[in-house]
């Protein structure tokens, strides 16, 4: 077992021990870890995914918010979270950092979620406000016209 593999195995064991019983933490073997922030079904909740590459911890892990759970999170917030976590990871190169990165997000949750709507309704309202109906007159005139039905004979 190489030194990097040994470091990864040790960190994996530590993470599983620390987060044992924490429903917000999920391990997707062998090298992907997810942590859910906020309450389920709330607009300000999201899932952060950290995956280790073959050279981790000598290289930064892959940080992602591209999960189905995050479909409600606005793109600016996703980009801010990933960018901030990547910047934080720079200073920990060469050391175990997954726990530190998850905790970094916990500590700065409000700051990272700035710009995320408070409710889903505001998202829908905002979208509806942007919709403009064109051709209203065409719709009105079309509804006034009576539609002639084709007359069928008894033989048909």
Secondary structure, 3 states (H helix, E strand, C coil): CCHHHHHHHHHHHHHHHHCCCCCCEEEECCCEEEEEECCCCCCCCEEEEEECCCCCCCCCCEEECCCHHHHHCCHHHHHHHHHHHHHHHHCCCCCCCHHHHHHHHHHCHHHHCCCCCCCHHHHHHHHHHHCCCCCHHHHHHHHHCCCCCCCCCCCC
